[in-house]
Structure formats: C-alpha cells, structure tokens
Amino acid sequence: MGLSTHVLDTMHGCPAAGMAVALYTTHGDDATLVRRFVLNHDGRSDGPLYDNASLQKGTYRLVFDVAGYFKARGVVLPEPNFLNRVSLDFGIAHTDQHYHVPLLVSPWSYSTYRGS
C-alpha cells in the first residue's frame, strides 16, 4: 500500500475530518512539496500518498495544520497557539513495506507512531 496517514482528534474523540495536510520529500534541510490535501470524513487521505510502485527510499515530512483545524471546529485557542502546525519527519527504508503515519492530536499535545 505504500504510504498513508490519518489523524484522530483526541479532544473531541473523532477523526480529524477537514484537516489540511502537506507532504514533502526532504534532503537535509531542503524540503520539496509533493502535494497538499484535506482529510476526509474518516480523518484519512482519499487514497495512498504513495503506492509501493512510486514510493522511494528516503526522508519525508508530513505537516498537519492543527490550529486551523481546531479553530474551524470552534475551539478558542490562545494567541499565539500552543500548537500551530505539527511537522513529522520520517524515513522510508523498505519500499516493499507499508508505512502508515498516524497522528493523535489535541490543541496541546500530539503523538505518532509507525502504524500498520
């Protein structure tokens, strides 16, 4: 399946439908935008970000617009926001495997792991 992601809103106990996300490839300090997308009703992209045929060994970055999502949900956030965007940098070592990058997030905390 390649590369996929999803986000769970731990403040409201639901998928983070409507959250904006950007995917980049990275090389050292340089990042190249691959695509921007909005998470669907299940808090996921509508398809894989890369399938196994196009996934390449290397480093990547997912950037999640956490503050924008919570503001759109009507959450009153302090200025400046504690979390604005969450960036996750990760590596792909085995292109024949599935890499799933979930994010569990509230306006004040986040957690991630390599999912299945």
C-alpha positions in Angstrom: 0.0 0.0 0.0 3.0 2.4 0.2 2.5 5.4 2.4 -0.7 6.5 4.2 -1.8 8.7 7.1 -4.7 9.5 9.3 -5.4 11.9 12.2 -7.5 11.4 15.3 -8.8 14.4 17.2 -8.3 13.4 20.9 -10.0 16.5 22.2 -13.4 15.5 20.6 -12.8 11.8 20.3 -13.3 11.6 16.5 -11.4 11.6 13.2 -9.9 15.0 12.2 -12.1 15.4 9.1 -11.2 18.5 7.1 -7.7 19.0 8.5 -5.2 20.3 5.9 -2.0 18.3 5.4 1.1 18.8 3.2 3.5 16.1 2.1 7.2 16.9 1.3 10.3 14.9 0.3 13.3 16.1 2.3 17.0 16.1 1.6 19.0 17.6 4.5 17.4 21.0 5.3 15.7 21.2 1.9 12.0 20.2 1.5 10.1 19.8 -1.7 6.3 19.9 -1.7 4.8 16.8 -3.2 1.1 17.5 -2.6 -1.4 19.2 -0.3 -4.7 17.5 0.6 -7.6 17.7 3.1 -8.5 14.7 5.3 -11.8 13.0 4.5 -14.7 12.2 6.9 -12.6 9.4 8.4 -9.6 11.6 9.0 -7.7 10.0 6.2 -6.5 10.9 2.7 -8.7 9.6 0.0 -6.0 7.2 -1.2 -2.4 6.3 -0.6 0.0 9.2 -0.6 2.4 6.9 -2.5 1.7 3.4 -3.7 4.5 0.8 -3.4 5.5 1.3 -7.1 6.2 5.0 -6.6 7.4 5.0 -3.0 11.2 5.6 -2.8 13.7 5.1 -0.1 14.4 8.4 1.6 13.1 11.0 4.0 9.7 12.7 4.1 7.8 15.2 6.1 4.1 15.5 6.8 2.8 18.9 8.0 -0.6 19.0 9.7 -2.5 22.3 10.2 -3.5 21.6 13.7 -4.5 25.2 14.8 -6.5 25.7 11.6 -8.4 22.5 12.2 -9.3 23.3 15.8 -10.2 26.9 15.0 -12.6 25.6 12.3 -14.2 23.4 14.9 -14.9 26.5 17.1 -12.2 25.8 19.7 -11.0 29.1 21.2 -7.2 29.0 21.1 -4.7 31.3 22.9 -2.6 33.7 20.7 -0.1 32.6 19.9 -1.3 29.0 19.6 0.5 26.3 21.6 0.5 24.1 18.5 0.1 25.7 15.1 1.4 23.1 12.6 2.8 19.7 13.5 5.7 18.5 11.3 6.6 14.9 11.3 9.9 13.9 9.7 10.3 10.2 9.0 12.4 7.8 6.8 11.4 5.1 4.4 13.9 2.3 4.4 11.9 -0.5 2.7 9.8 0.4 -0.2 8.2 -3.0 -0.3 6.5 -2.4 3.1 3.5 -0.3 4.1 4.3 2.9 6.1 1.3 4.3 7.9 1.9 7.6 9.9 -1.0 8.3 12.2 -1.3 11.5 14.3 -3.3 11.7 17.6 -3.7 15.4 18.4 -5.3 18.0 20.6 -4.6 21.7 20.7 -2.0 21.0 23.4 -0.4 17.6 22.6 0.3 15.1 19.9 1.6 11.6 19.5 2.6 9.5 16.5 4.0 6.0 15.7 4.6 3.8 12.7 1.2 2.1 12.2 0.2 -0.9 10.1 
